[in-house]
């Protein structure tokens, strides 16, 4: 058993772990990076990048089929599933190789391979070969897919998003369970690539939407393209030969249907990879799911007495904001504070921003609608502006006139608070609004910004005008609403 003493041990060499390693190395070169699985990051191997490659192929297929709407006739549109997957895997491997190349810059002696678990608050066992004693420890172990027990009836035809990117060809049919971010992106892409899909959900949730008006609009939009039931009644899931048999009640008619699929894609959520770290030996405060309690501004975990500890957590492992840019940012904060420990610094966090690459695209920014309702709604201080793209000029010219924006602001101050967005190419508009929110701009100030013609952003201007017209202003309103939240 190899014994090592280090200043900082980082568990996990994904996006958060690598970011933490680079930040920590500015303070000490006595850092060890521990990884149990393959190097290459979830994003590059099975997440952000390969999924966008599949979506890009699906978008091209959809655009070709839609060409007739512009007077451009295209015959015999066929999908070469083998060619699609070959490109996905080739480009994916290129992204992975770039990560692996960067890993080679880390001295081999500073990397350990194997499963890490806590022996005590400062000591980790790595596999059966090493024991590492560290002044500070960073947990950056990421997350993994999870699914309910009923899916086990599908046997080895049960897959998760990771498995899709190992396909050599596209299947004929897939039952998609979970109309969240992953399910919507991959399900719509597969549909547009000629795969027969049915998409099932529980409880009516759809993507990241919390705004009921917008969720209903998106539900009807997606439903018009492929079968979607966000609140499905599924009676059974069974394996029959090489297929999965799903019995369910059809959404509109209530008719009981039994259909066969090549695969069941479980897109029902992810769980942090902290359950096998023996955290009970780390002296930390754990919540009811076994996740360490932590300060989101320092990324310090709390010890058993509720005080900041020498252990930090970052990325998907903390289950707060499971997004790549947040994982990198959290890794940097955790690595920086582990390096300067015990002189940890509170770091201002950027506004929340999430984008879903469906068509129309989805984005959320700022506090969730639920948080805003709790903070402002009950006091009558939340204003909501709205616009649809149905008659928006630029959207009509490109035949992408579907979507709705819902913007939120505070009565009295007129400060912009956040948004839920559903519309064409919304990824760009979402960044503009996130930057405006980061700068704490008021709605009236945002309307003073230039808007070109004809562009999709004119739809945003219409939503801002609607929001501005609904804002109640005046000294009494300002004083009342400042009691609900930041009114500056």
N, C-alpha and C positions, 0 to 999 in steps of 0.2 A: 504494500500500500504506500503510494507516493504521498509525502506530506509537503504541503506548500503554505507559506504565509504571504498574503498579499494585502495591499491597501484596499482594493475594490474587486469584488467578484460580481460579474454580470451573468445572470442565468438567462440564456436566450440570445441567439445571433440573428434575429430578424430585424425589421426596420427600426424598432424601438431600441433593441439591444445594440445594434451597430451605432446608432446615433448616440446612445449613452457612452459607448466605448470611446468614440472620438472626443466627446466632451470631457470625460474623466481623464483622458490622457494628457489634457492640457495642464493637469495638476500633478500627476504622478505617472511614471511608466511601469509601476508595479500593479498592473491591472490584468485580470484573467477573464477571458470570454468563454463561457461554457455553452455547448450546444448538443442536444440529444439527437436531433434529426439531421436532415440534409441541409447544407448551406444553400442560400439562394433567395430567401425571404418568401413569405406567403404571397405578397403582391406580385412578384415576378413569376413564381411557379404556378400558382393556382388561383390567383385573385385578380387584382386590378387589370393587369396587362393581358393575360390570355382571354379574359372575358371581353375586353374591349376589342380584341382581334376578332372574336366570334361575332360580336355585335356589328363591327365594321362590315363583315361579309354580309350579314343579314340586311344592313342598311342599303348596300349596293343592290341586293336582290329586290328589295322593296322599291327602290327608285326606278329600276328597270321596269318592273311590273306597272308602276304608276305613270310611266312615260306617256301612255296613251292619253292621259288627262291633259297633256300639253300638245297633243296632236302628233306625237312621235310614236309610230307604230313599231313594236318590237315583237317578233314571233319566236316561238319555241324557247321560252326562258327555262333553262334547266339548271339544276344545282348539282355540281360534282362534289358530293360529300367528302370523298377522299382528298380532293384538291383543297377544299376548305380547311379540313383538319390538318393537312400537311403544312399549309401556310401558318395556321395557328401555332402548331408545334415548333416549326422552324423559327418563327419570330420570337415565340416564347423562350426558346432555348437561347436565343441571342440576348434577351433581357437577363436571363439567369446567368449566362456567362459573364456579363458585365459586372454582376454582383460578386460572382466568384473571383473575378480578377481583382476587385477591390479587397476581397478577403485575403488575397495573397500578400497584400501590403502589411497585414498584421502578422507579426513574428509568430512562427509556429509554436514557440515555447509559451506564448501568451494565449494559446487556444487549447481548450480541453474538450474532448468529445465524450459524451455519456450523460446519463440521467442524473440530475442533481437533486438532492434532498437535504433538508436541515437535520443536523445532528443536535445542534444547540443554536443559540441566537447568533453566534459568530462562525459556526463551523458547518461546512457542506461536505457530504460524501458525493463523489462523482463516479458513477458506475461502481465497479468493484476494485478500481485501480488507484483512485486518488482521494485524498482528504484535504480540503482547502479551508484554512482559517483566514477570515477577512475582517478588516476593520469595518467596512461597509459592504452591503450586498444590494444589488439591484435585481428585482424580479421583472423580467421582460419575456415571459414564456408564451405570449400570444394566446390564441384560442383555437377551438376545433368545433366542427359541426356537431349538432345534437338533434335528436328526433324522438318522438314518442314511441312507446313499445309496440303500438299497433302496426308500425311500419315493418317490424321484423317479419311479418307474414310474407313480405316480398322476397325474403332470402337474399341470394347474391345478386338479384336484380335491383336491390336498393342501392342507390348511388347518392353521392354528394357532389357539390360543384367541382371538387378536386378531380373526380373521376372523369368528368366530361373531357378534360383536356388531354387525356390519354387515348381517346377514341381514334381509330384509324378512319372511320367512316361515320356518317350520321345515321342514327336509327330511324325506323319508320314512325315510332310513337313514344311519347314520354308523358307520364302523369306527374305533374309538378305540384308538390305540396308546400305551401307557404308563399303567399303573394307579397312577400316583403321585398327588400331591395334586390337580393340575389335571385329570388324566384322570378320577379318581374323582368329583370334584365335578361336572364338566361332563357326563361320561358318564351318571351316575345321573340328573342333572336332565333331560337329553334323553330318557332312557328313560321317565321319569315324565310327560313331556310328549308321549308317544306316538311318539317316534322309535325305530325299530328299531336297536339297537346290538349290536355285538360288541366286547368289550374284550380286548386282547391285551397281554401283558407278556413280559419276558425275565428268566430267572434266578429267578423266584419271588418277587421283591420286591413289596410291596403297601403303598401309601401311605408313611408315615414309620415304619412298624412295624419294630422290630428284635427285639422279644420274640417268639420263635417260637410260643409258645402262643397269644398274642394275635393274631398274624398269621394263624394257621390258623383261629381262631374267626371273625375278620373275613372271611376268604376264603370260608368256608362261608355266612356271612350274606349277603354281596353276591351270591354265586353263586346263592343261592335266589331272588334278585330279577331278575337279568339275567345274560347270558352273560359269564363272566369266566374267563380263563385266564392267570394270572400268569407261567406258563412255557410260552408257546405255541410250537408248531412251525408257522411260516408259511413256505410253500414259494415263493410268488410274489405279487407285487403288480403289476397291470397296468391300463392305461387302456383302456376299451372304450366308445366313444361318449362319453356324458356321465356315465359311471359308472366306479367303481374296482372291479376284480375281484380278490378276495383268495382264494387257495387255501391251506388250512390243515388240520391234523389236529385233529378234534374232541376236546376235552379228555377226556371220559369213555370214549368208544368207540374212539378212535384212527382213526375213519373219515375219509377225505380228503373235504373239502367245498370247493366253490367257490361263493362268494356275491358278489353285486353290491351296491354301496353308492353313495350319492350323493356322499359325501365320505370322505376319510381324515383324521381329526384326529390330528395329531402332538403328543402331550403327553409327549415323551421327554426333557425337560430343557431347561435354559437355559444359555447361555454368557455370561460377562461381556463387555461391550463395551469391551475394552481392546486388542483385536488391531489396531486401525487408528489407534492414538494415536502410533505410532512411538516406543514406550517404549524402544527400543534407544538413543535419543538422550537419554534422561532420566537416565542414570547410576544406574539402580536395579538391585537384585538381583531377578531374575525366576525363578519356579519353572518346572517343565518344561511348564506350560501357558501360559506367558507372562504370568502374573499376578504383580504385585509382591509381594514378601514384606513383611509389615508387623507392627507391634505392635498387637494388638487392644485394648490399654488406652489407647493414645494415638492410634491410627490413623495413625501415622507409617510411611511406607514406608522400607525400608532401602536405603541406597546401595550401590554396587558393592563396598564394603569391609565391608558388614554393619552400618554405623553408621546411627543415625536421621538421616533426611534432612529437607529442607524441603518434600517432597511428601507429601501425605496421601491416603488412599483411604477411601471410605465407601459403604455401601449394597450393592446387588447386584453392583457392580463388583468387590468383594473376594471374593465367592462364599462368605463364611463363613455368614451367616444371612440368606438372601434373603426377608425378611419386612418388611412396611411399618413396624411399630413399631421394628424394629431399624435399618432404614434411617434413620428420623428421628433415632433416638438416636445412631447413628454419625455422621450429618451434624452434629449438635450438637457432638459430641466433636471431630470434625475441624475444624469451624469455630472452635471455642473455642481449640484448640491452635494453629491457624494464626494466629489473632489475637494470641495471647500469645507466639508463637515468638520466641526459642528456649526460653522458659521453659515448656515443655510439661508438662502434668500428667497423671499416671496416673489414670484414671477407673474406678471400680468398675462392672463391667457387671452388669446384671440377669440373673437366672436365665433360661435359654432357655425359651421358651414358644411352641408352635405349635399351631394349631387347624385342623382340616379340616372343612368344612361339608357333609359327607355326612349320611346318615341310616341308621344311627346316626352321631353325630359322632365324630371322632377328635381326640385331643390328646396331645401329648408335652410333658414339662417336665423341666428339669434335664438332667444329662449323659445321653447316649444309653445304651441297654442295653449296647452294645458297650464304651463307655468305662467303665461301672460294672463290667462283668465283668473288664476288664483291670485296673482299679484294686483291686477288692475280691474278685471271684469266685475267682480262683486261690488266694487266701489264706483262703477260707472265711469271709469277713466280710460277704457280701452276703445279706440276708434279703429274701424276696419274699412279699408278701401278695396275695390274690386274692379276687374276688367276681364273680359273674355277676348280671345283672339278670333272669334268667328267672323268678324267683319273688319279685322285689322288689315290695312292695305298691303303691307309687305308680306304678311302671312298668306294672304290670298294669292299674291303673284307667284309664290313658290309652292302653292297647294299644301300648306302646312297650317291652315287656319283652325286649329283645335288647341284649346288650352284656356287656363284661367289663372290669374294672379290674385292673391289675397295678401294685402299689406297691412301692417299694424303700427299704430302710433298712439301717443299719450295725449289725451285731452289736456288743454291748458298750455303745456309747453310746446306741443306739436312735435315732440321728438320722435323720430323713427325708431321703432322697437324691434322689427323683424318681419319675416314673410314666409309664406308657403307658396311655391310656384309650380306651375304645370303648364308647359308650353314648348313651342319650337325653339331649339337651340338655347335652352334656358341656362346652360352652364355659364355663358358669358354674362348674362344679366344678373345671375346670382352673385358673381364676383363683384360687379358694380355695387350691388346693394350691400354686400358684406363689407366692402370698403367704406361705404357711407355710414353703416352702423358702427364700424370701428372708429370712425371720426366723430361719432355722436351728432350727426347732422339732423337738422329739423326737416320736416317735409317741405316747408316753404323754401328752404335753402337748396334742397335737392331739385326742386322745380326750376331754380335759377341756372342749373347746369345746361349745357348745349345738347340739343337732340337733333340729329340729322334727319333728312327725309329722302327717300322712304326707307326706314329701318324698323326692325322688330321692337327696338327700344321705345318707339313711339307708343307702343302698347303699355309699356311701363309708365310713360308720362301720363297716359290716360288714367291708369290706376292711382298714380300720385295725385292727380287733380281730383279724382273721386274721394280719396282719403282726405285731402286738404279741405274739401267742401264740407266734410262731415265733422271736422275738428271743432270742438267748442273751446273758445279762448276767452281770456279775461282774468283779472286778478283773483277773483273768487275761485274760479276753476283751477288756476295754477296752484293756489294754496291748498285746495282740497286734494288734488292729484299728487302733489309732492309727498303726501302722507303715504301713498301707495308704493312709490318707488323713486328712482333717480329722475328728477325733473329738470336736469340741466341739459 
